[in-house]
Amino acid sequence: MRMFEGKKGLILGVANDRSIALAIANFIMSEGGECGFTHLPDRPGDEKKKNHRRVHKCVGDNPAAKFLVPLDVNNDAQIAEVMEKTEAEFGQIDFLLHSIAFASLDDLKGDTIDTSRDGFKLAMEISAYSLLAVCKSARDILSDKSSVLCMTYMGGEKCIPGYNVMGVCKAALEAAMRYLAFDMGPAGTRVNALSAGPLKTLAGSAAKVGPMLELYEQIAPLGRNITHEEAGKTGAFLLSDLSDGITGEVLHVDAGYNAMGSPGRMLDKIKEARESHS
């Protein structure tokens, strides 16, 4: 029997074919699970429906992808509509993936101290509060043994220059995840966060992930970066019955980078470079 045989769930936040959410969903569907998907609403007047088409191109041909609908997480009525659609299609669901974050480029490009008030409120509402809003709306359709997963990054735990206001939002998201784990635990729902190392995604590009990829390769114990497939399998694990008993956790999949308290083997390379120039 496959890992997700008979399981149904909701995937929020696939943006394109490089999204970690898609890697997680693809693994789930390959293991027998059925998924409903959301996408960013298309702008009024956009006849090409670019956001819908982009996500449909990723999942539309998979028979396990049962529906694709727009979702603005700042709109409670639209969140409710998505849950109504999900209930109509699946009844109850066994897993819910929240892979949603946003901050304006103007705020991301500047120092954290220069974040605008309106930009901070928008980033926090979309990136952190939305997890609370989605879970509140979904709790009546979550099964007695369900799992919720959100996506985070080490910039929510440590200061990573360039991640800036998004790091503040991720810290809030992780705190929200822990409190939700407490609130939803009596109903049998687990809530966790996956902290993936840098990957070439839409969000990663906005955070200028390039230099981080090189840094992780030099410092991580495995001496390399992770792949989308590795992040996908780990996320699916946290949404599956295999992770029963795990809740309120931030699980890192970053080739061990988070475990390091020094640059490790990178120091040897720096020493070698100095000696070669002396």
Backbone as a ProteinNet text record, in pm:
[ID]
protein_1_A
[PRIMARY]
MRMFEGKKGLILGVANDRSIALAIANFIMSEGGECGFTHLPDRPGDEKKKNHRRVHKCVGDNPAAKFLVPLDVNNDAQIAEVMEKTEAEFGQIDFLLHSIAFASLDDLKGDTIDTSRDGFKLAMEISAYSLLAVCKSARDILSDKSSVLCMTYMGGEKCIPGYNVMGVCKAALEAAMRYLAFDMGPAGTRVNALSAGPLKTLAGSAAKVGPMLELYEQIAPLGRNITHEEAGKTGAFLLSDLSDGITGEVLHVDAGYNAMGSPGRMLDKIKEARESHS
[TERTIARY]
84.8	0	87	53.2	131.6	104.5	201.4	201	73.8	22.3	-93.7	-219.3	-220.6	-337.3	-461.8	-564.5	-688.9	-686.2	-575.3	-561.9	-594.8	-653.1	-691.7	-648.2	-610.3	-566.3	-561.4	-520.9	-522.3	-380.8	-340.2	-207	-221.4	-175.1	-184.7	-46.4	-31.3	91.1	181.6	138.9	220.8	220.9	340.4	352	396.4	491	540.5	607.7	677.2	733.5	854.4	899.8	1011.7	967	838.4	786.9	811.7	854.7	870.5	734.9	629.9	495	461	506.1	480.7	558.6	682.9	763	696.6	641.6	570.9	444.9	368.4	243.9	270.7	373.7	404.9	437.7	511.5	543.1	415.5	332	206.4	122.1	108.4	25.1	86.5	220.4	285.6	265.7	232.2	209.1	61	-23.7	-165.1	-256.6	-202.5	-285.5	-354.7	-465.3	-537.8	-528.1	-509.9	-485.1	-575.8	-618.1	-677.7	-574.6	-573.5	-471.1	-534.8	-460.1	-499.7	-388.1	-425.4	-326.2	-357.1	-259.8	-283.5	-393.6	-485.3	-590.3	-528.2	-586.6	-542.3	-598.4	-524.7	-568.7	-692.3	-782.3	-899.7	-855.4	-916	-880.3	-769.9	-709.2	-604.2	-670	-692.9	-762.3	-681.2	-550.9	-465.7	-463.3	-512.4	-516.5	-381.5	-277.9	-141.3	-117.9	-169.1	-144.7	-210.9	-335.1	-405.3	-333.4	-295.9	-230.6	-96.5	-22.7	109.2	98.2	3.1	-12.6	-79.5	-175.2	-241.5	-140.9	-43.9	60.4	139.2	150.9	226.5	148.5	16.8	-59.7	-179	-216.1	-343.1	-355.5	-244.2	-249.7	-247.9	-234.1	-228	-369.1	-415.5	-552.5	-574.3	-465.5	-478.7	-496.9	-478.7	-504.8	-651.3	-733.4	-878.6	-939.9	-876.5	-928.5	-820.5	-841.3	-749.2	-832.2	-825	-908.1	-822.1	-866.6	-790.5	-806.2	-704.1	-711	-630.4	-698.8	-635.8	-647.6	-536	-543.3	-574.1	-579.2	-622.5	-774.2	-842	-986.1	-1050.9	-1112.2	-1171.5	-1283.2	-1358.9	-1468	-1412.3	-1299.3	-1239.9	-1179.3	-1121.6	-1072	-1187.7	-1300.5	-1418.4	-1466.8	-1462.5	-1504.2	-1414.8	-1284.9	-1192.3	-1223.5	-1253	-1284.4	-1416.2	-1512.6	-1639.6	-1617.6	-1534.3	-1500.8	-1430.2	-1339	-1264.6	-1357.7	-1449.4	-1544.9	-1635.5	-1678.3	-1764.4	-1692	-1563.5	-1486.3	-1442	-1395.9	-1332.2	-1408.3	-1501	-1555.4	-1453	-1392.6	-1284.1	-1149.5	-1050	-915.1	-817.9	-710.1	-611.2	-484.8	-464.3	-343.8	-371.2	-296.8	-307.1	-167.7	-124.4	6.4	-9.9	51.4	52.1	190.7	200.9	329.9	312.3	283.1	245.2	327.5	389.2	463.7	476.5	485.7	503.2	555.8	647.9	689.1	723.7	697.3	725.2	875.3	913.5	1055.3	1121.3	1048.8	1105.9	1147.4	1067.6	1100.7	1208.2	1208.5	1310.6	1448.2	1452.4	1580.5	1649	1571.9	1630.4	1664.8	1733.9	1761.7	1630.5	1632.4	1510.5	1457.3	1547.6	1507	1428.5	1445.2	1375.9	1244.9	1201	1074.2	960.6	878.3	766.1	659.6	583.1	476.6	373.6	331.2	232	291.3	418.8	484.4	497.2	526.9	538.1	403.8	298.8	166	122.8	150.6	113.1	191.9	323.5	407.5	366.7	338.7	301.9	164.4	72.3	-62.2	-61.4	11.4	14.6	101.8	216.7	316.4	294.5	230.1	213.5	66.7	-8.1	-146.9	-227.8	-192.8	-271.3	-275.8	-171.5	-173.6	-285.4	-300.9	-409.3	-544.9	-559.2	-687.1	-725.7	-629.6	-656.6	-691.9	-616.7	-644.1	-780.2	-815.2	-946.1	-1058.5	-1042.9	-1147.2	-1151.6	-1036.9	-1028.4	-1059	-1063	-1065.4	-1187.7	-1300.3	-1419.9	-1412.9	-1319.3	-1309.4	-1180.9	-1101.2	-981.1	-1019.4	-963.4	-995.3	-937.9	-978.8	-935.7	-786.5	-723.1	-580.1	-515.6	-515.3	-471.4	-341.3	-282	-154	-154	-105	-87.7	61.2	107.3	249.5	263.6	354.3	387.5	535.9	573.6	710.4	783.1	902.3	979.6	1124.1	1209.7	1350.6	1429.7	1556.4	1641.1	1650.5	1615.3	1612.5	1511.6	1422.6	1331.3	1392.2	1505	1573.8	1698.5	1769.9	1894.7	1888.6	1969	1974.8	2051.4	1984.9	2047.7	2030.1	2133.7	2123	2072.1	1977.9	1916	1777.3	1755.6	1623.1	1531.5	1590.7	1530.2	1390.5	1292.1	1159.6	1095.8	1132.5	1074.7	1121.3	1241.8	1287.7	1201.4	1160.2	1070.7	936.7	888.7	761.5	772.1	884.9	901.7	910.1	970.9	973.8	831.6	749.9	609.5	533.8	561.4	496.2	528.3	654.1	693.5	626.7	614.1	544	396.1	336.1	195.9	176.9	272.4	265.7	262.8	347.1	351.5	220.3	164.8	39.3	-76.6	-72.7	-174.9	-163	-39.6	-20.7	-90.4	-84.5	-152.9	-304.4	-350.5	-495.1	-560.9	-493.9	-554.9	-521.9	-433.3	-393.8	-507.2	-598.3	-707.3	-795.4	-802.2	-882.9	-804.2	-679.3	-598	-515.4	-516.2	-441.3	-301.7	-202.6	-64.3	-29.6	55.4	96.7	248.1	317	462.7	509.7	640.2	701.5	821.4	838.4	954.7	1047.2	1170.7	1269.8	1369	1348.1	1432	1550.6	1661.9	1776.5	1746	1836.7	1810	1792	1692.1	1663.3	1627.4	1642.5	1605.8	1454.7	1386.1	1241.8	1209.4	1081.1	1040.2	1075.4	1046	1078.7	1229.6	1300.1	1444.8	1509	1456.9	1509.4	1490.3	1373.3	1346.4	1441.7	1481.8	1573.5	1719.7	1746.6	1883.2	1956.3	1905.5	1951	2088.3	2134	2258.1	2376.9	2416.2	2530.6	2509.3	2383.3	2355.4	2379.3	2351	2375.4	2523.7	2608.9	2753.3	2798.2	2743.5	2779.2	2739.8	2617.7	2570.1	2656.8	2694.2	2776.2	2910.8	2963.9	3093.9	3085.6	2974.3	2965.3	2886.3	2781.3	2694.4	2773.8	2745.4	2816.2	2817.3	2709.7	2705.6	2783.2	2826	2907.7	2834.1	2704	2623.6	2493.8	2420.3	2286.3	2182.9	2064.8	1956.6	1891.2	1804.6	1728.9	1580.3	1508.3	1362.8	1300.8	1353.2	1297.4	1316.9	1431	1455.1	1359.8	1340.6	1244.7	1103.9	1072.5	941	913.7	1011.1	993.1	981.7	1060.6	1055.3	923.2	876.6	746.9	634.6	639.9	537.6	540.3	659.4	671.3	594.3	611	544.1	392.4	347	203.2	144.2	228.2	183.3	167.4	110.5	96.1	230.7	334.8	466.5	520.2	467.6	515.3	419.3	332.9	245.1	329.2	281.3	355.6	445.9	460.3	542.3	450.1	457.6	381.2	453.6	430.1	496.9	645	687.8	830.3	865.8	990.2	1051.9	1156.5	1132.5	1224.7	1308.9	1440.8	1532	1570.5	1563.4	1618.9	1712.5	1840	1935.6	2077.3	2087.7	2218.2	2299	2229.4	2294.8	2348.3	2324.7	2379.9	2341.8	2217.1	2170	2243.4	2309.4	2379.6	2515.9	2565.3	2701.4	2709.4	2811.8	2837.6	2959.1	3021.7	3136.4	3134	3217.8	3221.1	3274.5	3321.9	3363.8	3475.6	3455.5	3560.1	3592.7	3503.4	3531.5	3655.3	3679.8	3798.7	3926	3922.7	4040.6	4068.3	3962.5	3981.5	4033.9	3984.9	4035.2	4182.6	4219.6	4359.3	4447.7	4399.2	4475.9	4494.4	4390.3	4398.3	4499.1	4503.6	4598.1	4742.3	4759.9	4893.9	4946.1	4854.4	4895.9	4935.7	4888.6	4920.8	5033.3	5082.9	5188.8	5327.1
-120.5	0	123.7	219.3	340.4	433.7	523	604.5	689.4	741.9	831.2	769.5	640.3	571.8	607.2	659.4	695.3	829.4	901.1	1029.7	1143.1	1249.1	1365.6	1492.1	1594.6	1716	1836.7	1947.3	2077	2133.2	2180.7	2236.8	2385	2470.1	2614.4	2671.8	2735.1	2810.4	2766.1	2674	2643.4	2766.5	2813.6	2931.1	2893.4	2798.6	2753.4	2618	2572.2	2437.3	2424.1	2535.2	2529.3	2539.2	2545.5	2559.7	2433.8	2451.7	2338.1	2271.4	2352.2	2296.9	2197.1	2224.4	2131.5	2001.9	2013.4	1892.9	1805.6	1868	1792.7	1727.8	1806.9	1755.4	1642.3	1655.9	1550.7	1418.8	1426.7	1303.3	1243	1328.8	1280.3	1210.7	1273.2	1215.2	1087.7	1080.9	958.3	843.1	878.2	777	754.2	791.7	757.8	863.9	980	1085	1168.6	1231.2	1323.4	1463	1563	1699.4	1799.7	1899.2	2018.9	2129.7	2216.9	2321.5	2460.1	2558.9	2698.3	2772.3	2885.6	2971.2	3116.2	3203.6	3346.1	3392.4	3474.9	3523.9	3602.1	3588.1	3665.9	3807.2	3901.6	4040.3	4059.6	4146.2	4175.6	4224.4	4171	4210.3	4127.6	4036.9	3950.4	3833.2	3850.6	3748.5	3619.8	3630.5	3511.6	3429.2	3488.8	3419.2	3352.7	3434.3	3384.1	3297.3	3339.4	3262.1	3124.8	3122.7	2995	2904.7	2960.6	2880.5	2824.9	2906.3	2863.4	2741.6	2745.1	2631.9	2514.4	2542.7	2434.1	2356.7	2428.2	2362.3	2263.9	2292.5	2206	2082.2	2096.8	1987.8	1939.8	2015.1	1989.1	1853.5	1794.2	1664.2	1545.7	1573.3	1465.2	1432.4	1310.4	1275.6	1286.2	1290.5	1303.4	1448.4	1541.8	1683.1	1710.1	1724.9	1722.7	1858.6	1966.2	2098.6	2203.3	2318.6	2431.2	2558.4	2630.8	2749.7	2864.3	2988.3	3103.8	3120.2	3178.4	3205.8	3329.5	3428.6	3545.8	3528.1	3499.9	3469.3	3592.5	3711.4	3830.9	3846.9	3753.8	3761.6	3641.5	3665.1	3554.9	3485.6	3562	3501.9	3406.2	3442.2	3355.2	3230.5	3245.4	3127.9	3031.7	3086.3	3002.9	2933.1	3003.4	2943	2825.3	2839.4	2730.4	2609.3	2633.1	2521.6	2455.9	2535.3	2478.7	2391.5	2438.3	2360	2230.6	2241.9	2124.8	2022.5	2069.9	1979.1	1913.3	1990.6	1934.4	1825.5	1840.8	1745.4	1624.7	1650.7	1545.2	1504.4	1588.1	1564.5	1614.1	1525	1561.9	1549.3	1621.6	1611.6	1565	1503.3	1445.4	1529.5	1620.5	1704.1	1839.3	1938.1	2074.3	2134.5	2179.3	2241.7	2391.2	2470.5	2617.2	2658.7	2702.3	2745.3	2884	2980.1	3115	3217.8	3309.5	3419	3532.2	3654.4	3768.9	3887.4	3959.8	4092.8	4171.5	4299.5	4380.3	4386.3	4393.9	4400.3	4523.2	4632.7	4754.3	4730.4	4655.6	4626.4	4519.7	4424.2	4319.4	4372.6	4467.6	4519.4	4608.9	4672.4	4763.3	4693.6	4764.6	4710.9	4688.6	4594.6	4563.2	4685.9	4767.9	4886.3	4986.1	4976.1	5068.8	5013.7	4897.9	4840.9	4938.8	4960.7	5052.2	4991.2	5077.1	5027.6	4946	5000.5	4928.1	4799.8	4804.7	4685.4	4577.2	4616.5	4520	4453	4533	4477.5	4381	4417.7	4330.9	4199.9	4209.9	4089.9	3997.7	4055.4	3974	3910	3983.9	3930.1	3811.2	3827	3719.6	3603.5	3632.7	3529.7	3456.3	3519.8	3457.9	3442.8	3554.2	3544.4	3448.9	3438.5	3352.8	3208.6	3162.8	3025.5	3010	3109.7	3105.9	3108	3196.6	3211.5	3084.3	3023.9	2902.3	2785.7	2770.5	2660.3	2676.5	2799.8	2823.5	2784	2818.2	2787.8	2639.1	2572.2	2431.4	2333	2377.1	2279.1	2188.3	2235.9	2151.5	2041.8	2052.6	1948.9	1866.8	1894.4	1814.8	1684.1	1575	1444.6	1433.2	1326.6	1307	1279.3	1248.1	1217.3	1291	1423.5	1507.2	1580.2	1638	1707	1836.3	1941.7	2071.6	2102.5	2153.2	2186	2324.3	2404.9	2534	2535.6	2629	2638	2756.6	2730.5	2836.7	2831.3	2911.6	2917.3	2961.4	2928.7	2956.3	3105.6	3190.8	3334	3374.7	3283.2	3308.8	3276.9	3206	3169.8	3253.2	3282.9	3358.1	3473.7	3576.1	3689.6	3650.6	3656.6	3628.7	3752.9	3836.9	3960.8	3933.9	4014.9	3997.5	3936.2	3855.9	3797.9	3898	3978.1	4099.1	4078.6	4157.6	4153.1	4015.6	3938	3804.5	3714.8	3737.6	3662.6	3690.1	3815.3	3851.1	3779.1	3774.8	3706.3	3556.3	3496.1	3352.6	3319.8	3409.3	3388	3387.8	3479.3	3484.4	3361.2	3317.4	3197.5	3076	3060.6	2945.3	2950.2	3069.3	3082.2	3047.8	3095.7	3063.6	2913.5	2848.8	2703.5	2631.9	2674	2607.3	2626.1	2746.3	2770.5	2696.5	2686.3	2607.3	2459.3	2411.1	2271	2243.3	2340.4	2325.3	2333	2433.6	2453.4	2336.1	2280.7	2179.3	2036.9	2021.8	1889.1	1803.9	1860.3	1777.2	1714.8	1777.5	1723.2	1621.8	1597.9	1499.2	1555.4	1687.5	1750.7	1790.7	1753.3	1792.4	1911.4	2001.2	2120.3	2133.8	2138.1	2146.4	2243.8	2268.3	2355.3	2285.3	2303.4	2251.6	2368.2	2360.1	2464.2	2412.1	2450.1	2401.3	2493.9	2434.9	2513.9	2588.3	2674.4	2755.8	2671.4	2706.4	2642	2750.1	2718.7	2814.6	2809.7	2893.3	2907	3053.5	3083.5	3221.4	3305.5	3251.6	3323.1	3334	3227	3228.6	3333.9	3351.3	3453.1	3592.3	3616	3746.5	3773.9	3666.2	3681	3668.1	3666.8	3658.8	3536.8	3420	3293.5	3250.2	3307	3262	3250.1	3356.8	3347.4	3245.8	3228.9	3134.1	2990.6	2961.7	2826.7	2791.5	2885.6	2861.4	2846	2929	2922.3	2788.7	2743.7	2617	2501	2506.2	2398.9	2388.7	2503	2504.9	2464.9	2497.6	2481.4	2358	2321.5	2210.2	2081.2	2002.1	1875.4	1783.7	1782.8	1697.9	1757.2	1882.7	1943.9	1970.5	1992.3	2017.7	2085.2	2128.2	2180.9	2069.1	2095	1998	2011	1917.5	1920.7	1943.4	1982.2	1995.6	1862.2	1754	1621.8	1588.3	1624.5	1597.8	1677.9	1804.7	1886.3	1829.8	1781.6	1724.7	1601.3	1512.5	1389.3	1418.4	1513.9	1546.7	1612.8	1703.5	1765.5	1663.5	1571.4	1467	1379.3	1349.9	1273	1340.9	1472.4	1544.1	1551.1	1533.2	1532.1	1391.6	1292	1152.9	1093	973.4	900.7	856.4	857.7	817.7	913.3	1035.6	1133.8	1149.8	1050.8	1053.4	1075.3	1160.7	1188.3	1309	1365	1484.6	1603.7	1702.8	1825.6	1939.7	2060.8	2177.8	2184.6	2112.9	2101.7	2183.8	2232.2	2285.8	2183.4	2118.5	2017	2076.3	2073.1	2128.4	2022.7	2060.5	1977.8	2070.2	2072.9	2170.8	2114.5	1982.5	1914.5	1934.1	1968.8	1982	2119.8	2216.1	2351.2	2408.4	2386.2	2447	2395	2280.2	2221.3	2284.7	2360.9	2412.9	2539.2	2542.2	2660.5	2737.5	2688.7	2756.8	2724.8	2792.6	2762.8	2624.8	2548.7	2411.1	2398.3	2311.8	2285.2	2407	2504.6	2626.5	2696.9	2681.9	2741.5	2682.3	2551.9	2487.5	2544.2	2569.3	2623.8	2766.8	2842.4	2979.1	2976.2	2883.3	2869.8	2830.1	2735.2	2692.6	2807.9	2887.6	3000.3	3103.6	3126.9	3222.5	3171.2	3041.9	2985.7	2988.3	2970.1	2968.5	3107.3	3210.8	3347.1	3407.5	3327.5	3380.4	3346.6
0	0	0	-87.1	-95.9	22.1	48.3	169	184	73.6	80.5	19.1	8	-47.6	33.2	-35.1	32.3	102.7	96.7	164.5	68.4	124	45	118.1	40.5	107.3	17.1	75.5	10.2	6.9	-110.4	-131.6	-163.8	-73.9	-93.3	-123.6	-239.6	-260.8	-373.1	-458.5	-575.9	-666.2	-701.6	-788	-928.7	-935.4	-1066.3	-1049	-1151.7	-1147.6	-1056.2	-996.8	-902.8	-757.1	-734.6	-598.1	-515.7	-391.9	-301.1	-278.5	-274.5	-257	-367.2	-487.8	-597.4	-578.3	-531.9	-506.9	-401.1	-298.2	-193.8	-251	-325.6	-382.8	-481.5	-561.9	-659.7	-590.9	-480.2	-407.4	-348.6	-290.8	-233.4	-339.4	-455.1	-560.7	-616.7	-620.6	-668.2	-571.2	-445.2	-342	-316	-412.9	-404.5	-349.2	-308.2	-251.9	-357.4	-319	-405.8	-348.7	-436.6	-391.4	-461.5	-385.7	-441.8	-434.2	-532	-540.5	-547.4	-498.8	-516.4	-589.5	-645.4	-709.5	-675.5	-694.8	-674.9	-769.6	-721.5	-812.7	-928.2	-1043.8	-1158.9	-1149.1	-1200.9	-1197.1	-1284.9	-1242.3	-1325.8	-1464	-1564.6	-1699.6	-1761.9	-1683.2	-1737.6	-1809.8	-1938.5	-2015.2	-2027.8	-2016.7	-2028.4	-1900	-1789.2	-1660	-1631.9	-1625.1	-1616.2	-1493.1	-1378.4	-1256	-1263.5	-1310.3	-1324.5	-1423.9	-1536.7	-1640.6	-1593.1	-1517	-1470.8	-1380	-1287.2	-1194.7	-1265.1	-1351.8	-1425.6	-1509.8	-1564.2	-1642.1	-1556.6	-1426.9	-1335.8	-1292.6	-1274.2	-1212.5	-1294	-1396.6	-1464.9	-1530	-1570	-1638.1	-1541.7	-1413.9	-1315.2	-1266.8	-1286.7	-1245.2	-1094.5	-1017.2	-872.2	-828.7	-922	-895.3	-927.8	-825.3	-843.4	-873.5	-830.5	-864.4	-844.7	-908.4	-899.7	-894.1	-783.2	-763.3	-711.1	-733.3	-682.6	-532.2	-469	-326	-291.5	-235.5	-175	-24.6	44.3	186.9	271.4	210.5	282.8	280.2	214.9	197.4	265.9	382.2	458.8	382.2	304.1	226.9	122.2	62.6	-37.7	26.3	144.2	216.8	242.7	286.7	314.2	187.9	74.1	-52.6	-90.2	-65.8	-95.7	-8.7	117.9	207.6	169.4	123.1	76.7	-46.1	-137.9	-255.9	-216.3	-119.9	-73.7	-9.6	72.5	137.4	34	-65.4	-168.7	-247.9	-267.9	-347.1	-265.3	-143.3	-63.4	62.4	108.5	242.6	342.1	416.8	507.1	436.6	489.6	434	541.9	496.5	586.9	599.1	505	511.9	447.4	495.2	442.9	441.1	324.8	310.3	287.2	373.7	362.8	317.4	192.7	137.3	77.4	163.3	121	196.8	124.5	186.2	84.8	136.5	47.2	125.3	62.7	107.3	-18.2	-15.1	-133.8	-158.4	-284.8	-319.7	-260.2	-251.2	-192.6	-48.5	24.6	164.5	175.6	85.7	89.5	51.3	-41.4	-89.5	13	99.7	197.2	326.7	415.1	548.2	623.3	714	789.1	862.5	913.7	990.4	906	774.2	683.7	630	678.6	633.8	659.9	560.4	577.1	667.8	731.9	820.4	741.9	629.3	548.6	492.1	451.1	398.9	503.7	627.1	736.5	762.4	767.9	794.8	684.5	559.7	447.9	451.3	471.9	475.4	589.9	704.6	821	802.7	743.3	724.3	627.8	517	417.7	463.9	522.1	550.1	681.4	777.8	910.2	949.9	948.4	992.6	906.8	779.3	690	737.2	805.8	858.3	961.4	1048.9	1147.3	1077.1	978.7	909.6	835.3	768.5	691.5	783.6	891.8	985.4	1052	1086.5	1148.1	1053.5	926	827.8	793.2	805.5	764.3	875.6	999.7	1108.9	1109.2	1054.1	1052.3	947.1	851.9	748.8	762.7	865.4	889.6	958.2	914.7	972.6	1114	1182.4	1320.8	1332.9	1221.7	1222.8	1105.2	1115.4	1003.9	1037	933.8	949.7	869.5	932.7	868.4	864.5	751.6	736.3	675.6	731.9	672.6	637.6	552.6	503.6	567.4	618.8	681.6	632.5	694.2	655.5	777.8	780.2	895.5	928.9	830.9	856.2	961.1	999.2	1109.5	1244.6	1244.7	1369	1392.6	1285.6	1292.3	1193.9	1221.2	1129.5	1002.9	890.1	760.9	674.2	666.6	588.6	447.1	405.2	275	285.8	391.2	412.2	481.6	566.4	621.5	679.4	634.7	697.1	685	582.1	569.7	684.2	734.8	851.4	973.1	989.9	1100.2	1083.4	959.6	932.9	958	920.5	941.8	1091.1	1169.5	1314.9	1370.3	1321.2	1364.1	1316.7	1194.5	1141.4	1227.6	1265.7	1347.6	1484.7	1542.1	1670.1	1653.8	1545.4	1518.8	1503.9	1436.3	1418.1	1553	1645.7	1777.2	1853.8	1849.5	1920.1	1853.4	1722.1	1652.7	1688	1703.6	1742.6	1875.3	1965.4	2094.8	2077	2003	1985.5	1913.5	1814.9	1728.9	1770.9	1866.9	1912.6	1965.6	2047.9	2100.8	1993.7	1875.1	1765.3	1682.2	1719.9	1650.1	1535.9	1519.5	1410.8	1457.7	1378.6	1405.1	1317	1368.2	1294.1	1305.9	1192.2	1190.3	1083.6	1082.9	982.1	921.2	792.5	721.5	689	737.4	711.5	609.2	483.4	374.8	352.7	313.5	272.9	145.1	100.7	-18.2	-143.5	-221.1	-349	-450.1	-575.6	-680.1	-700.7	-624.4	-633.6	-660.5	-679.1	-699.5	-576.9	-457.9	-334.4	-316.4	-351.3	-338.4	-426.8	-546.7	-637.1	-578.8	-517.4	-456.8	-340.7	-270.5	-156.8	-198.3	-328.6	-381.8	-326	-362.6	-305.9	-356.6	-467.7	-530.1	-436.5	-366.5	-275.2	-162.7	-119.6	-12.5	-58.2	-183.3	-235.7	-225.2	-260.2	-252.6	-107.9	-19.3	121.7	183.2	157.1	212	162.1	36.7	-19.6	51.4	93	158.9	306.1	372.1	518.2	561.4	488.8	530.6	545.9	649.4	669.6	548	471.2	352.3	235.4	249.2	145.8	16.2	26	-93.9	-54	-154.5	-132.4	-145.5	-96.2	-108.5	-246.3	-277.9	-402.7	-372.8	-475.5	-460.9	-418.8	-473.4	-441.7	-294.5	-238.6	-95.8	-9.6	-43.6	30.8	15.3	-104.6	-130	-45.9	-38.9	39	188	236.6	379.2	414.6	327.7	351.9	350	255.3	248.2	372.8	423.4	547.7	660.8	673.4	781.9	762.4	640.5	613.8	616.5	637.6	632.7	771.6	774.9	901.7	957.5	875.6	925.1	1029.2	1033.1	1131.3	1248	1268.9	1387	1512.6	1601.5	1724.4	1713.4	1593.5	1575.1	1554.2	1641.6	1624.1	1694.5	1646.8	1703.4	1669.3	1566.4	1530.9	1408.1	1407.6	1286.3	1243.3	1129.2	1079.3	966.9	986.2	886.6	784	657.2	550.4	473.1	516.2	464	457.5	442.5	436	563.7	672.7	802.8	833.8	746.4	766.7	902.3	945.3	1070.4	1193	1179.3	1294.5	1319.3	1224.5	1233.3	1318.8	1405	1488	1441	1334.5	1272.6	1123.5	1043.6	899.8	864.9	964.4	940.5	839.4	740.9	642	555.9	556.4	481.5	537.1	668.6	730.1	671.4	644.8	585.2	447	371.7	237.8	243.2	341.4	358	395.8	485.8	527.1	409.3	329.1	211.4	113.6	94.6	2.4	50.7	183	239.1	222.9	248.8	238.5	94.8	0.3	-140.6	-190.4	-117.2	-157.9	-72.6	23.2	111.1	55.1
[MASK]
++++++++++++++++++++++++++++++++++++++++++++++++++++++++++++++++++++++++++++++++++++++++++++++++++++++++++++++++++++++++++++++++++++++++++++++++++++++++++++++++++++++++++++++++++++++++++++++++++++++++++++++++++++++++++++++++++++++++++++++++++++++++++++++++++++++++++++++++++++++

